[in-house]
Amino acid sequence: MTEATTAVFDFLFCEIGFHRICAKHDIRNIGSGKVMEKLGMKKEGIFPQYYYKKDFGAGDAQQYGILKEDWLAKKAE
């Protein structure tokens, strides 16, 4: 997953010209958060009851984000 997302981030930042990318995940899915952190994304906040799923109920989401300058600095390491 990290390799595929790295290619997408490179494309969005370097080819399309994005300045910032953000993503959210269910706070109970710790693995998704670890992937985002491995990519250099930083926690930005929790969205209480962000989504609703039938037969499941409401769930909270954690948002991560990264700026182009931080992405390029991470790649240069």
PDB file of N, CA, C, O and CB in Angstrom:
ATOM      1  N   MET A   1       0.819  -1.191   0.000  1.00  0.00           N
ATOM      2  CA  MET A   1       0.000   0.000   0.000  1.00  0.00           C
ATOM      3  C   MET A   1       0.867   1.260   0.000  1.00  0.00           C
ATOM      4  O   MET A   1       0.551   2.240  -0.675  1.00  0.00           O
ATOM      5  CB  MET A   1      -0.934  -0.005   1.203  1.00  0.00           C
ATOM      6  N   THR A   2       1.952   1.224   0.756  1.00  0.00           N
ATOM      7  CA  THR A   2       2.821   2.398   0.846  1.00  0.00           C
ATOM      8  C   THR A   2       3.448   2.716  -0.509  1.00  0.00           C
ATOM      9  O   THR A   2       3.553   3.885  -0.880  1.00  0.00           O
ATOM     10  CB  THR A   2       3.919   2.174   1.898  1.00  0.00           C
ATOM     11  N   GLU A   3       3.863   1.692  -1.250  1.00  0.00           N
ATOM     12  CA  GLU A   3       4.482   1.922  -2.563  1.00  0.00           C
ATOM     13  C   GLU A   3       3.495   2.560  -3.540  1.00  0.00           C
ATOM     14  O   GLU A   3       3.843   3.493  -4.265  1.00  0.00           O
ATOM     15  CB  GLU A   3       5.010   0.600  -3.144  1.00  0.00           C
ATOM     16  N   ALA A   4       2.285   2.061  -3.554  1.00  0.00           N
ATOM     17  CA  ALA A   4       1.269   2.611  -4.464  1.00  0.00           C
ATOM     18  C   ALA A   4       0.946   4.052  -4.095  1.00  0.00           C
ATOM     19  O   ALA A   4       0.834   4.909  -4.971  1.00  0.00           O
ATOM     20  CB  ALA A   4      -0.016   1.754  -4.431  1.00  0.00           C
ATOM     21  N   THR A   5       0.797   4.321  -2.811  1.00  0.00           N
ATOM     22  CA  THR A   5       0.475   5.680  -2.373  1.00  0.00           C
ATOM     23  C   THR A   5       1.630   6.626  -2.647  1.00  0.00           C
ATOM     24  O   THR A   5       1.406   7.790  -2.980  1.00  0.00           O
ATOM     25  CB  THR A   5       0.126   5.696  -0.883  1.00  0.00           C
ATOM     26  N   THR A   6       2.855   6.152  -2.513  1.00  0.00           N
ATOM     27  CA  THR A   6       4.023   6.981  -2.834  1.00  0.00           C
ATOM     28  C   THR A   6       3.960   7.431  -4.284  1.00  0.00           C
ATOM     29  O   THR A   6       4.219   8.599  -4.577  1.00  0.00           O
ATOM     30  CB  THR A   6       5.335   6.210  -2.569  1.00  0.00           C
ATOM     31  N   ALA A   7       3.624   6.536  -5.191  1.00  0.00           N
ATOM     32  CA  ALA A   7       3.516   6.891  -6.608  1.00  0.00           C
ATOM     33  C   ALA A   7       2.395   7.904  -6.836  1.00  0.00           C
ATOM     34  O   ALA A   7       2.547   8.832  -7.631  1.00  0.00           O
ATOM     35  CB  ALA A   7       3.270   5.633  -7.458  1.00  0.00           C
ATOM     36  N   VAL A   8       1.283   7.730  -6.148  1.00  0.00           N
ATOM     37  CA  VAL A   8       0.159   8.673  -6.282  1.00  0.00           C
ATOM     38  C   VAL A   8       0.557  10.051  -5.750  1.00  0.00           C
ATOM     39  O   VAL A   8       0.269  11.064  -6.388  1.00  0.00           O
ATOM     40  CB  VAL A   8      -1.096   8.147  -5.525  1.00  0.00           C
ATOM     41  N   PHE A   9       1.215  10.099  -4.589  1.00  0.00           N
ATOM     42  CA  PHE A   9       1.652  11.383  -4.030  1.00  0.00           C
ATOM     43  C   PHE A   9       2.635  12.075  -4.967  1.00  0.00           C
ATOM     44  O   PHE A   9       2.523  13.278  -5.202  1.00  0.00           O
ATOM     45  CB  PHE A   9       2.294  11.180  -2.647  1.00  0.00           C
ATOM     46  N   ASP A  10       3.601  11.323  -5.504  1.00  0.00           N
ATOM     47  CA  ASP A  10       4.554  11.912  -6.459  1.00  0.00           C
ATOM     48  C   ASP A  10       3.813  12.532  -7.642  1.00  0.00           C
ATOM     49  O   ASP A  10       4.118  13.650  -8.059  1.00  0.00           O
ATOM     50  CB  ASP A  10       5.558  10.842  -6.960  1.00  0.00           C
ATOM     51  N   PHE A  11       2.848  11.804  -8.172  1.00  0.00           N
ATOM     52  CA  PHE A  11       2.081  12.297  -9.316  1.00  0.00           C
ATOM     53  C   PHE A  11       1.299  13.561  -8.951  1.00  0.00           C
ATOM     54  O   PHE A  11       1.342  14.557  -9.674  1.00  0.00           O
ATOM     55  CB  PHE A  11       1.119  11.208  -9.824  1.00  0.00           C
ATOM     56  N   LEU A  12       0.588  13.512  -7.829  1.00  0.00           N
ATOM     57  CA  LEU A  12      -0.236  14.660  -7.441  1.00  0.00           C
ATOM     58  C   LEU A  12       0.602  15.895  -7.120  1.00  0.00           C
ATOM     59  O   LEU A  12       0.243  17.004  -7.516  1.00  0.00           O
ATOM     60  CB  LEU A  12      -1.092  14.300  -6.241  1.00  0.00           C
ATOM     61  N   PHE A  13       1.712  15.715  -6.406  1.00  0.00           N
ATOM     62  CA  PHE A  13       2.540  16.864  -6.053  1.00  0.00           C
ATOM     63  C   PHE A  13       3.380  17.366  -7.228  1.00  0.00           C
ATOM     64  O   PHE A  13       3.458  18.572  -7.462  1.00  0.00           O
ATOM     65  CB  PHE A  13       3.445  16.507  -4.897  1.00  0.00           C
ATOM     66  N   CYS A  14       4.006  16.453  -7.964  1.00  0.00           N
ATOM     67  CA  CYS A  14       4.990  16.856  -8.974  1.00  0.00           C
ATOM     68  C   CYS A  14       4.418  17.047 -10.377  1.00  0.00           C
ATOM     69  O   CYS A  14       4.937  17.854 -11.148  1.00  0.00           O
ATOM     70  CB  CYS A  14       6.077  15.841  -9.032  1.00  0.00           C
ATOM     71  N   GLU A  15       3.370  16.325 -10.715  1.00  0.00           N
ATOM     72  CA  GLU A  15       2.797  16.436 -12.062  1.00  0.00           C
ATOM     73  C   GLU A  15       1.554  17.326 -12.090  1.00  0.00           C
ATOM     74  O   GLU A  15       1.404  18.156 -12.987  1.00  0.00           O
ATOM     75  CB  GLU A  15       2.447  15.051 -12.594  1.00  0.00           C
ATOM     76  N   ILE A  16       0.678  17.155 -11.125  1.00  0.00           N
ATOM     77  CA  ILE A  16      -0.579  17.901 -11.096  1.00  0.00           C
ATOM     78  C   ILE A  16      -0.399  19.255 -10.415  1.00  0.00           C
ATOM     79  O   ILE A  16      -1.059  20.226 -10.784  1.00  0.00           O
ATOM     80  CB  ILE A  16      -1.663  17.091 -10.378  1.00  0.00           C
ATOM     81  N   GLY A  17       0.490  19.326  -9.423  1.00  0.00           N
ATOM     82  CA  GLY A  17       0.738  20.593  -8.750  1.00  0.00           C
ATOM     83  C   GLY A  17      -0.018  20.792  -7.454  1.00  0.00           C
ATOM     84  O   GLY A  17      -0.212  21.928  -7.020  1.00  0.00           O
ATOM     85  N   PHE A  18      -0.454  19.694  -6.821  1.00  0.00           N
ATOM     86  CA  PHE A  18      -1.116  19.829  -5.531  1.00  0.00           C
ATOM     87  C   PHE A  18      -0.169  20.479  -4.525  1.00  0.00           C
ATOM     88  O   PHE A  18       1.046  20.291  -4.591  1.00  0.00           O
ATOM     89  CB  PHE A  18      -1.595  18.454  -5.016  1.00  0.00           C
ATOM     90  N   HIS A  19      -0.733  21.239  -3.602  1.00  0.00           N
ATOM     91  CA  HIS A  19       0.041  21.854  -2.522  1.00  0.00           C
ATOM     92  C   HIS A  19      -0.081  21.040  -1.230  1.00  0.00           C
ATOM     93  O   HIS A  19       0.826  21.037  -0.398  1.00  0.00           O
ATOM     94  CB  HIS A  19      -0.430  23.303  -2.282  1.00  0.00           C
ATOM     95  N   ARG A  20      -1.206  20.356  -1.079  1.00  0.00           N
ATOM     96  CA  ARG A  20      -1.496  19.624   0.152  1.00  0.00           C
ATOM     97  C   ARG A  20      -2.369  18.422  -0.151  1.00  0.00           C
ATOM     98  O   ARG A  20      -3.229  18.473  -1.030  1.00  0.00           O
ATOM     99  CB  ARG A  20      -2.181  20.537   1.184  1.00  0.00           C
ATOM    100  N   ILE A  21      -2.142  17.328   0.587  1.00  0.00           N
ATOM    101  CA  ILE A  21      -2.976  16.132   0.482  1.00  0.00           C
ATOM    102  C   ILE A  21      -3.420  15.765   1.887  1.00  0.00           C
ATOM    103  O   ILE A  21      -2.623  15.792   2.825  1.00  0.00           O
ATOM    104  CB  ILE A  21      -2.208  14.942  -0.206  1.00  0.00           C
ATOM    105  N   CYS A  22      -4.700  15.421   2.029  1.00  0.00           N
ATOM    106  CA  CYS A  22      -5.193  14.949   3.322  1.00  0.00           C
ATOM    107  C   CYS A  22      -6.006  13.679   3.103  1.00  0.00           C
ATOM    108  O   CYS A  22      -6.518  13.420   2.013  1.00  0.00           O
ATOM    109  CB  CYS A  22      -6.051  16.045   4.035  1.00  0.00           C
ATOM    110  N   ALA A  23      -6.106  12.898   4.171  1.00  0.00           N
ATOM    111  CA  ALA A  23      -6.855  11.644   4.126  1.00  0.00           C
ATOM    112  C   ALA A  23      -7.398  11.352   5.518  1.00  0.00           C
ATOM    113  O   ALA A  23      -6.848  11.810   6.519  1.00  0.00           O
ATOM    114  CB  ALA A  23      -5.962  10.468   3.617  1.00  0.00           C
ATOM    115  N   LYS A  24      -8.478  10.588   5.569  1.00  0.00           N
ATOM    116  CA  LYS A  24      -9.093  10.197   6.832  1.00  0.00           C
ATOM    117  C   LYS A  24      -9.228   8.677   6.893  1.00  0.00           C
ATOM    118  O   LYS A  24      -9.306   8.001   5.868  1.00  0.00           O
ATOM    119  CB  LYS A  24     -10.474  10.874   7.002  1.00  0.00           C
ATOM    120  N   HIS A  25      -9.254   8.160   8.116  1.00  0.00           N
ATOM    121  CA  HIS A  25      -9.510   6.735   8.311  1.00  0.00           C
ATOM    122  C   HIS A  25     -10.280   6.534   9.596  1.00  0.00           C
ATOM    123  O   HIS A  25     -10.253   7.382  10.487  1.00  0.00           O
ATOM    124  CB  HIS A  25      -8.195   5.930   8.335  1.00  0.00           C
ATOM    125  N   ASP A  26     -10.963   5.412   9.688  1.00  0.00           N
ATOM    126  CA  ASP A  26     -11.675   5.016  10.901  1.00  0.00           C
ATOM    127  C   ASP A  26     -10.634   4.880  12.019  1.00  0.00           C
ATOM    128  O   ASP A  26      -9.622   4.203  11.842  1.00  0.00           O
ATOM    129  CB  ASP A  26     -12.480   3.665  10.688  1.00  0.00           C
ATOM    130  N   ILE A  27     -10.877   5.513  13.155  1.00  0.00           N
ATOM    131  CA  ILE A  27      -9.871   5.505  14.218  1.00  0.00           C
ATOM    132  C   ILE A  27      -9.586   4.101  14.755  1.00  0.00           C
ATOM    133  O   ILE A  27      -8.552   3.881  15.385  1.00  0.00           O
ATOM    134  CB  ILE A  27     -10.322   6.397  15.354  1.00  0.00           C
ATOM    135  N   ARG A  28     -10.484   3.158  14.514  1.00  0.00           N
ATOM    136  CA  ARG A  28     -10.248   1.785  14.963  1.00  0.00           C
ATOM    137  C   ARG A  28      -9.334   1.026  14.010  1.00  0.00           C
ATOM    138  O   ARG A  28      -8.843  -0.049  14.354  1.00  0.00           O
ATOM    139  CB  ARG A  28     -11.570   1.045  15.106  1.00  0.00           C
ATOM    140  N   ASN A  29      -9.099   1.564  12.828  1.00  0.00           N
ATOM    141  CA  ASN A  29      -8.218   0.916  11.857  1.00  0.00           C
ATOM    142  C   ASN A  29      -6.803   1.475  12.029  1.00  0.00           C
ATOM    143  O   ASN A  29      -6.377   2.357  11.284  1.00  0.00           O
ATOM    144  CB  ASN A  29      -8.735   1.134  10.390  1.00  0.00           C
ATOM    145  N   ILE A  30      -6.101   0.959  13.000  1.00  0.00           N
ATOM    146  CA  ILE A  30      -4.775   1.464  13.347  1.00  0.00           C
ATOM    147  C   ILE A  30      -3.792   1.293  12.189  1.00  0.00           C
ATOM    148  O   ILE A  30      -2.907   2.130  12.009  1.00  0.00           O
ATOM    149  CB  ILE A  30      -4.247   0.750  14.591  1.00  0.00           C
ATOM    150  N   GLY A  31      -3.930   0.234  11.408  1.00  0.00           N
ATOM    151  CA  GLY A  31      -3.027  -0.017  10.282  1.00  0.00           C
ATOM    152  C   GLY A  31      -3.047   1.102   9.259  1.00  0.00           C
ATOM    153  O   GLY A  31      -2.003   1.476   8.724  1.00  0.00           O
ATOM    154  N   SER A  32      -4.224   1.639   8.984  1.00  0.00           N
ATOM    155  CA  SER A  32      -4.315   2.746   8.024  1.00  0.00           C
ATOM    156  C   SER A  32      -3.555   3.965   8.533  1.00  0.00           C
ATOM    157  O   SER A  32      -2.874   4.642   7.763  1.00  0.00           O
ATOM    158  CB  SER A  32      -5.788   3.115   7.758  1.00  0.00           C
ATOM    159  N   GLY A  33      -3.671   4.241   9.815  1.00  0.00           N
ATOM    160  CA  GLY A  33      -2.941   5.362  10.395  1.00  0.00           C
ATOM    161  C   GLY A  33      -1.437   5.167  10.302  1.00  0.00           C
ATOM    162  O   GLY A  33      -0.698   6.118  10.047  1.00  0.00           O
ATOM    163  N   LYS A  34      -0.981   3.935  10.508  1.00  0.00           N
ATOM    164  CA  LYS A  34       0.456   3.652  10.410  1.00  0.00           C
ATOM    165  C   LYS A  34       0.982   3.869   8.998  1.00  0.00           C
ATOM    166  O   LYS A  34       2.097   4.357   8.820  1.00  0.00           O
ATOM    167  CB  LYS A  34       0.743   2.221  10.851  1.00  0.00           C
ATOM    168  N   VAL A  35       0.183   3.507   7.987  1.00  0.00           N
ATOM    169  CA  VAL A  35       0.588   3.749   6.594  1.00  0.00           C
ATOM    170  C   VAL A  35       0.719   5.245   6.351  1.00  0.00           C
ATOM    171  O   VAL A  35       1.691   5.690   5.740  1.00  0.00           O
ATOM    172  CB  VAL A  35      -0.432   3.126   5.600  1.00  0.00           C
ATOM    173  N   MET A  36      -0.243   6.020   6.818  1.00  0.00           N
ATOM    174  CA  MET A  36      -0.201   7.472   6.617  1.00  0.00           C
ATOM    175  C   MET A  36       1.011   8.083   7.307  1.00  0.00           C
ATOM    176  O   MET A  36       1.658   8.971   6.751  1.00  0.00           O
ATOM    177  CB  MET A  36      -1.489   8.126   7.140  1.00  0.00           C
ATOM    178  N   GLU A  37       1.324   7.620   8.508  1.00  0.00           N
ATOM    179  CA  GLU A  37       2.491   8.124   9.217  1.00  0.00           C
ATOM    180  C   GLU A  37       3.781   7.731   8.498  1.00  0.00           C
ATOM    181  O   GLU A  37       4.721   8.524   8.432  1.00  0.00           O
ATOM    182  CB  GLU A  37       2.506   7.600  10.655  1.00  0.00           C
ATOM    183  N   LYS A  38       3.831   6.520   7.963  1.00  0.00           N
ATOM    184  CA  LYS A  38       5.008   6.066   7.221  1.00  0.00           C
ATOM    185  C   LYS A  38       5.242   6.933   5.984  1.00  0.00           C
ATOM    186  O   LYS A  38       6.381   7.126   5.559  1.00  0.00           O
ATOM    187  CB  LYS A  38       4.847   4.591   6.812  1.00  0.00           C
ATOM    188  N   LEU A  39       4.164   7.448   5.416  1.00  0.00           N
ATOM    189  CA  LEU A  39       4.260   8.337   4.255  1.00  0.00           C
ATOM    190  C   LEU A  39       4.676   9.760   4.644  1.00  0.00           C
ATOM    191  O   LEU A  39       4.915  10.600   3.777  1.00  0.00           O
ATOM    192  CB  LEU A  39       2.925   8.375   3.521  1.00  0.00           C
ATOM    193  N   GLY A  40       4.759  10.020   5.938  1.00  0.00           N
ATOM    194  CA  GLY A  40       5.149  11.345   6.397  1.00  0.00           C
ATOM    195  C   GLY A  40       3.978  12.250   6.719  1.00  0.00           C
ATOM    196  O   GLY A  40       4.168  13.427   7.024  1.00  0.00           O
ATOM    197  N   MET A  41       2.765  11.713   6.654  1.00  0.00           N
ATOM    198  CA  MET A  41       1.586  12.518   6.971  1.00  0.00           C
ATOM    199  C   MET A  41       1.502  12.721   8.480  1.00  0.00           C
ATOM    200  O   MET A  41       1.946  11.877   9.259  1.00  0.00           O
ATOM    201  CB  MET A  41       0.292  11.844   6.434  1.00  0.00           C
ATOM    202  N   LYS A  42       0.924  13.855   8.881  1.00  0.00           N
ATOM    203  CA  LYS A  42       0.803  14.192  10.298  1.00  0.00           C
ATOM    204  C   LYS A  42      -0.668  14.224  10.708  1.00  0.00           C
ATOM    205  O   LYS A  42      -1.541  14.608   9.929  1.00  0.00           O
ATOM    206  CB  LYS A  42       1.476  15.552  10.595  1.00  0.00           C
ATOM    207  N   LYS A  43      -0.918  13.813  11.946  1.00  0.00           N
ATOM    208  CA  LYS A  43      -2.276  13.854  12.485  1.00  0.00           C
ATOM    209  C   LYS A  43      -2.743  15.304  12.545  1.00  0.00           C
ATOM    210  O   LYS A  43      -2.010  16.192  12.979  1.00  0.00           O
ATOM    211  CB  LYS A  43      -2.341  13.194  13.894  1.00  0.00           C
ATOM    212  N   GLU A  44      -3.977  15.523  12.101  1.00  0.00           N
ATOM    213  CA  GLU A  44      -4.532  16.875  12.103  1.00  0.00           C
ATOM    214  C   GLU A  44      -5.780  17.015  12.964  1.00  0.00           C
ATOM    215  O   GLU A  44      -6.161  18.130  13.320  1.00  0.00           O
ATOM    216  CB  GLU A  44      -4.851  17.289  10.701  1.00  0.00           C
ATOM    217  N   GLY A  45      -6.407  15.924  13.295  1.00  0.00           N
ATOM    218  CA  GLY A  45      -7.587  16.021  14.134  1.00  0.00           C
ATOM    219  C   GLY A  45      -8.507  14.825  13.987  1.00  0.00           C
ATOM    220  O   GLY A  45      -8.375  14.011  13.072  1.00  0.00           O
ATOM    221  N   ILE A  46      -9.443  14.747  14.920  1.00  0.00           N
ATOM    222  CA  ILE A  46     -10.448  13.679  14.903  1.00  0.00           C
ATOM    223  C   ILE A  46     -11.808  14.296  14.611  1.00  0.00           C
ATOM    224  O   ILE A  46     -12.160  15.345  15.151  1.00  0.00           O
ATOM    225  CB  ILE A  46     -10.471  12.895  16.259  1.00  0.00           C
ATOM    226  N   PHE A  47     -12.558  13.633  13.753  1.00  0.00           N
ATOM    227  CA  PHE A  47     -13.904  14.047  13.386  1.00  0.00           C
ATOM    228  C   PHE A  47     -14.889  13.084  14.045  1.00  0.00           C
ATOM    229  O   PHE A  47     -15.078  11.967  13.563  1.00  0.00           O
ATOM    230  CB  PHE A  47     -14.089  14.076  11.828  1.00  0.00           C
ATOM    231  N   PRO A  48     -15.521  13.509  15.149  1.00  0.00           N
ATOM    232  CA  PRO A  48     -16.467  12.631  15.840  1.00  0.00           C
ATOM    233  C   PRO A  48     -17.676  12.284  14.964  1.00  0.00           C
ATOM    234  O   PRO A  48     -18.241  13.138  14.282  1.00  0.00           O
ATOM    235  CB  PRO A  48     -16.939  13.288  17.135  1.00  0.00           C
ATOM    236  N   GLN A  49     -18.044  11.025  15.008  1.00  0.00           N
ATOM    237  CA  GLN A  49     -19.199  10.517  14.255  1.00  0.00           C
ATOM    238  C   GLN A  49     -19.188  11.022  12.813  1.00  0.00           C
ATOM    239  O   GLN A  49     -20.194  11.527  12.314  1.00  0.00           O
ATOM    240  CB  GLN A  49     -20.510  10.932  14.945  1.00  0.00           C
ATOM    241  N   TYR A  50     -18.049  10.881  12.155  1.00  0.00           N
ATOM    242  CA  TYR A  50     -17.841  11.401  10.805  1.00  0.00           C
ATOM    243  C   TYR A  50     -18.646  10.635   9.753  1.00  0.00           C
ATOM    244  O   TYR A  50     -19.076  11.206   8.751  1.00  0.00           O
ATOM    245  CB  TYR A  50     -16.366  11.350  10.455  1.00  0.00           C
ATOM    246  N   TYR A  51     -18.841   9.363   9.986  1.00  0.00           N
ATOM    247  CA  TYR A  51     -19.580   8.569   9.002  1.00  0.00           C
ATOM    248  C   TYR A  51     -20.603   7.687   9.710  1.00  0.00           C
ATOM    249  O   TYR A  51     -20.564   7.499  10.926  1.00  0.00           O
ATOM    250  CB  TYR A  51     -18.612   7.704   8.154  1.00  0.00           C
ATOM    251  N   TYR A  52     -21.514   7.157   8.910  1.00  0.00           N
ATOM    252  CA  TYR A  52     -22.537   6.264   9.429  1.00  0.00           C
ATOM    253  C   TYR A  52     -22.660   5.077   8.490  1.00  0.00           C
ATOM    254  O   TYR A  52     -22.765   5.250   7.276  1.00  0.00           O
ATOM    255  CB  TYR A  52     -23.899   6.995   9.588  1.00  0.00           C
ATOM    256  N   LYS A  53     -22.648   3.884   9.043  1.00  0.00           N
ATOM    257  CA  LYS A  53     -22.822   2.671   8.248  1.00  0.00           C
ATOM    258  C   LYS A  53     -24.006   1.888   8.788  1.00  0.00           C
ATOM    259  O   LYS A  53     -24.136   1.686   9.995  1.00  0.00           O
ATOM    260  CB  LYS A  53     -21.535   1.801   8.262  1.00  0.00           C
ATOM    261  N   LYS A  54     -24.853   1.458   7.892  1.00  0.00           N
ATOM    262  CA  LYS A  54     -26.017   0.659   8.279  1.00  0.00           C
ATOM    263  C   LYS A  54     -25.547  -0.587   9.037  1.00  0.00           C
ATOM    264  O   LYS A  54     -24.543  -1.203   8.679  1.00  0.00           O
ATOM    265  CB  LYS A  54     -26.861   0.258   7.026  1.00  0.00           C
ATOM    266  N   ASP A  55     -26.271  -0.937  10.064  1.00  0.00           N
ATOM    267  CA  ASP A  55     -25.966  -2.094  10.907  1.00  0.00           C
ATOM    268  C   ASP A  55     -24.637  -1.956  11.657  1.00  0.00           C
ATOM    269  O   ASP A  55     -24.132  -2.935  12.207  1.00  0.00           O
ATOM    270  CB  ASP A  55     -25.938  -3.347  10.060  1.00  0.00           C
ATOM    271  N   PHE A  56     -24.081  -0.771  11.682  1.00  0.00           N
ATOM    272  CA  PHE A  56     -22.820  -0.543  12.368  1.00  0.00           C
ATOM    273  C   PHE A  56     -22.907   0.673  13.285  1.00  0.00           C
ATOM    274  O   PHE A  56     -22.438   0.640  14.422  1.00  0.00           O
ATOM    275  CB  PHE A  56     -21.693  -0.364  11.358  1.00  0.00           C
ATOM    276  N   GLY A  57     -23.500   1.726  12.784  1.00  0.00           N
ATOM    277  CA  GLY A  57     -23.626   2.954  13.556  1.00  0.00           C
ATOM    278  C   GLY A  57     -22.617   4.001  13.135  1.00  0.00           C
ATOM    279  O   GLY A  57     -21.994   3.905  12.078  1.00  0.00           O
ATOM    280  N   ALA A  58     -22.470   4.998  13.982  1.00  0.00           N
ATOM    281  CA  ALA A  58     -21.569   6.107  13.683  1.00  0.00           C
ATOM    282  C   ALA A  58     -20.147   5.765  14.108  1.00  0.00           C
ATOM    283  O   ALA A  58     -19.923   5.010  15.053  1.00  0.00           O
ATOM    284  CB  ALA A  58     -22.040   7.393  14.381  1.00  0.00           C
ATOM    285  N   GLY A  59     -19.199   6.339  13.387  1.00  0.00           N
ATOM    286  CA  GLY A  59     -17.791   6.116  13.706  1.00  0.00           C
ATOM    287  C   GLY A  59     -16.984   7.391  13.558  1.00  0.00           C
ATOM    288  O   GLY A  59     -17.324   8.270  12.766  1.00  0.00           O
ATOM    289  N   ASP A  60     -15.907   7.480  14.334  1.00  0.00           N
ATOM    290  CA  ASP A  60     -15.018   8.636  14.286  1.00  0.00           C
ATOM    291  C   ASP A  60     -13.931   8.426  13.239  1.00  0.00           C
ATOM    292  O   ASP A  60     -13.541   7.296  12.944  1.00  0.00           O
ATOM    293  CB  ASP A  60     -14.389   8.894  15.666  1.00  0.00           C
ATOM    294  N   ALA A  61     -13.449   9.535  12.683  1.00  0.00           N
ATOM    295  CA  ALA A  61     -12.384   9.487  11.686  1.00  0.00           C
ATOM    296  C   ALA A  61     -11.209  10.345  12.139  1.00  0.00           C
ATOM    297  O   ALA A  61     -11.395  11.418  12.714  1.00  0.00           O
ATOM    298  CB  ALA A  61     -12.900   9.958  10.308  1.00  0.00           C
ATOM    299  N   GLN A  62     -10.005   9.863  11.876  1.00  0.00           N
ATOM    300  CA  GLN A  62      -8.775  10.614  12.137  1.00  0.00           C
ATOM    301  C   GLN A  62      -8.293  11.177  10.805  1.00  0.00           C
ATOM    302  O   GLN A  62      -8.214  10.453   9.813  1.00  0.00           O
ATOM    303  CB  GLN A  62      -7.669   9.709  12.812  1.00  0.00           C
ATOM    304  N   GLN A  63      -7.970  12.468  10.783  1.00  0.00           N
ATOM    305  CA  GLN A  63      -7.445  13.075   9.555  1.00  0.00           C
ATOM    306  C   GLN A  63      -5.940  13.254   9.660  1.00  0.00           C
ATOM    307  O   GLN A  63      -5.411  13.647  10.700  1.00  0.00           O
ATOM    308  CB  GLN A  63      -8.125  14.430   9.279  1.00  0.00           C
ATOM    309  N   TYR A  64      -5.261  12.956   8.551  1.00  0.00           N
ATOM    310  CA  TYR A  64      -3.832  13.179   8.397  1.00  0.00           C
ATOM    311  C   TYR A  64      -3.634  14.095   7.199  1.00  0.00           C
ATOM    312  O   TYR A  64      -4.483  14.147   6.309  1.00  0.00           O
ATOM    313  CB  TYR A  64      -3.055  11.831   8.220  1.00  0.00           C
ATOM    314  N   GLY A  65      -2.514  14.820   7.171  1.00  0.00           N
ATOM    315  CA  GLY A  65      -2.219  15.676   6.039  1.00  0.00           C
ATOM    316  C   GLY A  65      -0.726  15.815   5.829  1.00  0.00           C
ATOM    317  O   GLY A  65       0.073  15.558   6.729  1.00  0.00           O
ATOM    318  N   ILE A  66      -0.360  16.231   4.610  1.00  0.00           N
ATOM    319  CA  ILE A  66       1.044  16.491   4.292  1.00  0.00           C
ATOM    320  C   ILE A  66       1.107  17.597   3.240  1.00  0.00           C
ATOM    321  O   ILE A  66       0.299  17.640   2.313  1.00  0.00           O
ATOM    322  CB  ILE A  66       1.763  15.191   3.785  1.00  0.00           C
ATOM    323  N   LEU A  67       2.069  18.476   3.401  1.00  0.00           N
ATOM    324  CA  LEU A  67       2.317  19.545   2.433  1.00  0.00           C
ATOM    325  C   LEU A  67       3.356  19.094   1.427  1.00  0.00           C
ATOM    326  O   LEU A  67       4.169  18.215   1.711  1.00  0.00           O
ATOM    327  CB  LEU A  67       2.776  20.836   3.140  1.00  0.00           C
ATOM    328  N   LYS A  68       3.326  19.700   0.246  1.00  0.00           N
ATOM    329  CA  LYS A  68       4.274  19.353  -0.806  1.00  0.00           C
ATOM    330  C   LYS A  68       5.709  19.513  -0.321  1.00  0.00           C
ATOM    331  O   LYS A  68       6.546  18.647  -0.576  1.00  0.00           O
ATOM    332  CB  LYS A  68       4.037  20.216  -2.045  1.00  0.00           C
ATOM    333  N   GLU A  69       6.004  20.607   0.374  1.00  0.00           N
ATOM    334  CA  GLU A  69       7.382  20.853   0.842  1.00  0.00           C
ATOM    335  C   GLU A  69       7.834  19.767   1.812  1.00  0.00           C
ATOM    336  O   GLU A  69       9.002  19.377   1.795  1.00  0.00           O
ATOM    337  CB  GLU A  69       7.485  22.234   1.521  1.00  0.00           C
ATOM    338  N   ASP A  70       6.937  19.275   2.651  1.00  0.00           N
ATOM    339  CA  ASP A  70       7.283  18.203   3.584  1.00  0.00           C
ATOM    340  C   ASP A  70       7.484  16.879   2.847  1.00  0.00           C
ATOM    341  O   ASP A  70       8.363  16.091   3.200  1.00  0.00           O
ATOM    342  CB  ASP A  70       6.190  18.051   4.653  1.00  0.00           C
ATOM    343  N   TRP A  71       6.663  16.641   1.822  1.00  0.00           N
ATOM    344  CA  TRP A  71       6.798  15.421   1.010  1.00  0.00           C
ATOM    345  C   TRP A  71       8.157  15.401   0.299  1.00  0.00           C
ATOM    346  O   TRP A  71       8.856  14.388   0.313  1.00  0.00           O
ATOM    347  CB  TRP A  71       5.645  15.327  -0.032  1.00  0.00           C
ATOM    348  N   LEU A  72       8.522  16.520  -0.317  1.00  0.00           N
ATOM    349  CA  LEU A  72       9.783  16.584  -1.043  1.00  0.00           C
ATOM    350  C   LEU A  72      10.975  16.449  -0.082  1.00  0.00           C
ATOM    351  O   LEU A  72      11.975  15.818  -0.424  1.00  0.00           O
ATOM    352  CB  LEU A  72       9.875  17.904  -1.830  1.00  0.00           C
ATOM    353  N   ALA A  73      10.873  17.034   1.105  1.00  0.00           N
ATOM    354  CA  ALA A  73      11.948  16.900   2.099  1.00  0.00           C
ATOM    355  C   ALA A  73      12.081  15.455   2.557  1.00  0.00           C
ATOM    356  O   ALA A  73      13.197  14.968   2.739  1.00  0.00           O
ATOM    357  CB  ALA A  73      11.686  17.815   3.310  1.00  0.00           C
ATOM    358  N   LYS A  74      10.961  14.763   2.747  1.00  0.00           N
ATOM    359  CA  LYS A  74      11.001  13.355   3.164  1.00  0.00           C
ATOM    360  C   LYS A  74      11.646  12.494   2.076  1.00  0.00           C
ATOM    361  O   LYS A  74      12.425  11.589   2.375  1.00  0.00           O
ATOM    362  CB  LYS A  74       9.574  12.840   3.480  1.00  0.00           C
ATOM    363  N   LYS A  75      11.316  12.779   0.818  1.00  0.00           N
ATOM    364  CA  LYS A  75      11.880  11.990  -0.295  1.00  0.00           C
ATOM    365  C   LYS A  75      13.388  12.222  -0.422  1.00  0.00           C
ATOM    366  O   LYS A  75      14.108  11.332  -0.873  1.00  0.00           O
ATOM    367  CB  LYS A  75      11.177  12.354  -1.628  1.00  0.00           C
ATOM    368  N   ALA A  76      13.875  13.403  -0.030  1.00  0.00           N
ATOM    369  CA  ALA A  76      15.294  13.746  -0.146  1.00  0.00           C
ATOM    370  C   ALA A  76      16.148  13.092   0.958  1.00  0.00           C
ATOM    371  O   ALA A  76      17.375  13.070   0.864  1.00  0.00           O
ATOM    372  CB  ALA A  76      15.462  15.265  -0.098  1.00  0.00           C
ATOM    373  N   GLU A  77      15.493  12.563   1.998  1.00  0.00           N
ATOM    374  CA  GLU A  77      16.229  11.944   3.113  1.00  0.00           C
ATOM    375  C   GLU A  77      16.995  10.735   2.664  1.00  0.00           C
ATOM    376  O   GLU A  77      17.668  10.095   3.472  1.00  0.00           O
ATOM    377  CB  GLU A  77      15.285  11.556   4.230  1.00  0.00           C
TER     378      GLU A  77
END
